[in-house]
Amino acid sequence: GNKKIPYPTMARFRKLEGETIVNYAVSAEGNVTDVTLVQSSGHTILDDTAVDTIKTWKFSPTGKDGIYERPIHFSLKGEALPSPSRLRRSKP
């Protein structure tokens, strides 16, 4: 599986929480080709961690390009919890 989105130590220390939403494009070969911040958590450190981690993800090839949306909840009650991705649109 892909690397979990870590909760930055400095963000925990500063008690930063929030939800960030990212869109990411996946090629037909399973590579993440673009990551866009759709909604900021209000904290650059959380947003950057989510974007930078998703850029490293790989998926099984599907033969089709797709764009997905993923909300990520950063809460001090646990680790960063990504919600399931939703397919935004599929390219033919």
C-alpha positions in Angstrom: 0.0 0.0 0.0 0.9 3.6 -0.1 2.7 5.5 2.6 0.3 6.9 5.3 0.1 10.6 5.5 2.2 11.4 8.6 1.1 13.9 11.3 4.1 16.4 11.4 5.8 16.4 14.8 5.9 20.2 14.8 2.2 20.4 14.1 1.5 18.1 17.0 3.7 20.2 19.3 1.9 23.3 18.2 -1.5 21.5 18.6 -2.5 22.2 14.9 -5.5 20.4 13.6 -7.6 20.7 10.4 -8.9 19.2 7.3 -7.2 19.5 3.9 -8.7 18.4 0.6 -6.5 17.5 -2.3 -7.2 16.4 -5.9 -4.7 14.2 -7.5 -4.4 12.8 -11.1 -3.4 9.2 -11.6 -2.1 8.1 -15.0 -3.3 4.9 -16.8 0.0 3.4 -15.6 -0.8 4.1 -11.9 1.5 7.1 -11.4 0.4 10.3 -9.6 1.0 13.0 -12.2 -0.5 16.1 -10.4 -1.6 17.0 -6.9 -3.7 20.1 -6.2 -4.7 21.6 -2.9 -8.5 22.2 -3.1 -9.1 23.3 0.5 -6.5 24.3 3.0 -6.5 23.1 6.6 -5.4 26.6 7.6 -1.9 25.4 8.4 0.8 25.2 5.7 2.7 22.4 7.4 -0.4 20.1 7.3 -1.3 21.0 3.7 2.3 20.5 2.5 2.6 17.2 4.2 -0.5 15.9 2.6 0.5 17.1 -0.9 4.1 15.9 -0.7 3.1 12.4 0.6 0.4 11.9 -2.1 3.0 12.9 -4.8 4.9 9.7 -3.9 2.0 7.3 -4.2 1.7 4.6 -6.8 -1.4 2.6 -7.9 -2.1 -0.5 -9.9 -2.4 0.3 -13.6 -6.0 0.6 -14.8 -5.5 1.6 -18.4 -7.4 4.9 -17.8 -6.4 8.2 -16.4 -8.4 9.5 -13.5 -8.7 12.5 -11.1 -9.5 11.8 -7.4 -10.4 13.9 -4.4 -9.3 13.0 -0.9 -10.1 14.8 2.3 -7.5 14.3 5.1 -8.4 15.0 8.7 -5.5 16.0 11.0 -6.7 15.5 14.6 -4.7 15.4 17.8 -6.8 12.4 18.9 -5.0 10.2 16.4 -2.9 10.1 13.3 -3.8 11.8 10.1 -6.8 9.9 8.7 -7.4 10.0 5.0 -11.0 9.4 4.0 -11.6 7.2 1.0 -10.8 8.8 -2.3 -13.6 9.7 -4.7 -13.2 9.6 -8.4 -13.8 13.1 -9.7 -13.6 12.3 -13.4 -12.2 9.7 -15.6 -10.5 10.5 -18.8 -11.2 8.2 -21.8 
